[in-house]
């Protein structure tokens, strides 16, 4: 481990210990997984990782979060959030993420008060601050701590430290909520989220890792890493995907020739 990363790790441990007790908003992604892991190392049972279960979280993502927590003896809880009951979330405006995080942080604060945890924290890192993330505003309003930001961790730092600790999430692709696959202005529905989840799960079962299925009503637009494009258009693979996606409910199955682009639906907001 290089000196700079070692110093950041030491600072992160110090921040967590000073918090005395904390609830981690834990999705099972690379950022929140490392934070939950480090909080557990620093605080033991005074750290609680909480995963919010809702239609916008793929079931296999929840399963992975549960398995990670079990593997590293991290105290873990699953709660249910109800962002789908909020018309402001469902209408899918540019600040959709704000309403999702607002709902999440309200629920986490209820648990924190009930179980006497001093803080609620997220896995936000320094790189997130430069992206379009309305959820960060919700975090500020709810006084959510961001220990990885406080310790100046970048996404690269997080992956590197995760690798040093041999965490299975070290190379895990970013996996934002399923609603991020729906263009702004198109309503978020339970049916569309289920279609996205089933489609992406199937592509993962075929061996693809870096991917998105953008939901455009009856059109599925697949984004996949450049190195996998030649594989996905192979006739046998292509026919399997066509059959499966039509079974799921899509009429047209398309491939974005630009490949995988995280946040591609944010382009028009730039």
URBEL-V440499 format. One record per backbone hydrogen bond with DSSP energy under -0.5 kcal/mol. CO is the residue of the C=O (numbers start at 0). NH is the residue of the N-H. E is the energy in kcal/mol with one decimal. If there is no record, write none. Layout:
CO & NH & E
CO & NH & E
This chain:
1 & 5 & -2.3
2 & 6 & -2.5
3 & 7 & -2.0
4 & 8 & -2.6
5 & 9 & -2.4
6 & 10 & -2.3
7 & 11 & -2.6
8 & 12 & -2.5
9 & 13 & -2.0
10 & 14 & -2.5
11 & 15 & -2.5
12 & 16 & -2.4
13 & 17 & -2.2
14 & 18 & -1.2
15 & 19 & -0.8
16 & 19 & -0.8
18 & 20 & -2.0
20 & 118 & -1.1
21 & 47 & -2.3
22 & 24 & -0.5
22 & 120 & -3.1
23 & 25 & -1.0
23 & 49 & -2.9
24 & 26 & -0.6
28 & 32 & -2.4
29 & 33 & -1.6
30 & 34 & -2.2
31 & 35 & -2.6
32 & 36 & -2.3
33 & 37 & -2.9
34 & 38 & -2.6
35 & 39 & -2.1
36 & 40 & -1.9
37 & 41 & -2.2
38 & 42 & -3.1
38 & 43 & -0.5
39 & 43 & -1.7
42 & 45 & -1.9
43 & 46 & -1.7
45 & 21 & -2.3
47 & 23 & -2.8
48 & 76 & -2.2
49 & 25 & -2.7
50 & 52 & -0.6
50 & 78 & -2.4
51 & 53 & -0.5
52 & 80 & -1.6
53 & 56 & -2.0
55 & 57 & -0.6
55 & 177 & -2.7
57 & 60 & -0.8
57 & 61 & -1.7
58 & 62 & -2.2
59 & 63 & -1.9
60 & 64 & -2.0
61 & 65 & -2.4
62 & 66 & -2.4
63 & 67 & -2.3
64 & 68 & -2.1
65 & 69 & -2.2
66 & 70 & -2.6
67 & 71 & -1.8
68 & 73 & -2.8
69 & 72 & -1.3
74 & 48 & -2.9
76 & 50 & -2.6
78 & 52 & -3.6
81 & 84 & -1.9
82 & 85 & -1.8
84 & 86 & -0.7
85 & 88 & -1.2
85 & 89 & -2.2
86 & 90 & -2.2
87 & 92 & -0.7
88 & 91 & -1.4
89 & 187 & -2.7
91 & 184 & -3.0
92 & 95 & -1.8
94 & 97 & -1.1
94 & 98 & -1.0
95 & 98 & -0.6
95 & 99 & -1.5
96 & 100 & -2.6
97 & 101 & -2.5
98 & 102 & -1.8
99 & 103 & -2.2
100 & 104 & -3.2
101 & 105 & -1.8
102 & 106 & -1.9
103 & 107 & -2.4
104 & 108 & -2.2
105 & 109 & -1.5
106 & 110 & -1.8
107 & 111 & -2.6
108 & 112 & -2.4
109 & 113 & -2.2
110 & 114 & -2.6
111 & 115 & -0.6
111 & 116 & -2.5
118 & 22 & -2.4
119 & 144 & -2.6
120 & 24 & -2.9
123 & 148 & -0.6
124 & 127 & -0.9
124 & 128 & -0.7
125 & 128 & -1.0
126 & 129 & -1.3
127 & 130 & -1.6
130 & 132 & -1.1
132 & 135 & -1.7
133 & 136 & -0.9
133 & 137 & -1.0
134 & 138 & -1.8
135 & 139 & -2.0
136 & 140 & -2.2
137 & 141 & -1.7
138 & 143 & -3.0
139 & 142 & -1.3
144 & 121 & -2.4
145 & 148 & -0.8
145 & 149 & -2.5
146 & 150 & -2.0
147 & 152 & -3.4
148 & 151 & -1.8
152 & 125 & -2.5
153 & 157 & -2.2
154 & 158 & -2.4
155 & 159 & -2.4
156 & 160 & -2.9
157 & 161 & -2.3
158 & 162 & -2.0
159 & 163 & -2.0
160 & 164 & -1.8
161 & 166 & -3.0
162 & 165 & -1.4
166 & 169 & -1.8
168 & 171 & -1.6
176 & 179 & -1.9
177 & 180 & -2.0
178 & 181 & -1.7
180 & 182 & -0.5
180 & 214 & -2.0
182 & 185 & -2.1
184 & 186 & -0.5
186 & 188 & -0.5
188 & 192 & -2.1
189 & 193 & -2.2
190 & 194 & -2.1
191 & 195 & -2.3
192 & 196 & -2.5
193 & 197 & -2.6
194 & 198 & -2.4
195 & 199 & -2.7
196 & 200 & -2.2
197 & 201 & -1.9
198 & 202 & -2.1
199 & 203 & -2.2
200 & 204 & -2.1
201 & 205 & -1.4
202 & 207 & -2.1
203 & 206 & -1.4
208 & 210 & -1.0
209 & 224 & -1.3
211 & 213 & -0.6
211 & 222 & -2.9
213 & 215 & -0.7
213 & 220 & -2.5
214 & 182 & -0.7
215 & 217 & -0.5
215 & 218 & -1.7
217 & 250 & -2.0
217 & 251 & -2.3
218 & 215 & -2.9
218 & 220 & -0.6
219 & 221 & -0.7
219 & 253 & -3.3
220 & 213 & -2.9
221 & 255 & -2.9
222 & 211 & -2.1
223 & 259 & -1.5
224 & 227 & -1.9
224 & 228 & -0.6
225 & 228 & -1.2
227 & 231 & -2.5
228 & 232 & -1.4
230 & 233 & -1.4
233 & 237 & -3.3
234 & 238 & -2.5
235 & 239 & -1.6
236 & 240 & -2.3
237 & 241 & -2.5
238 & 242 & -2.3
239 & 243 & -2.4
240 & 244 & -2.9
241 & 245 & -2.1
242 & 246 & -1.8
243 & 247 & -2.0
244 & 248 & -1.3
244 & 249 & -2.5
251 & 219 & -2.7
251 & 253 & -0.5
253 & 221 & -3.0
254 & 256 & -0.7
255 & 258 & -2.0
260 & 263 & -1.7
262 & 265 & -2.3
263 & 266 & -1.2
265 & 268 & -1.9
265 & 269 & -0.7
266 & 269 & -1.4
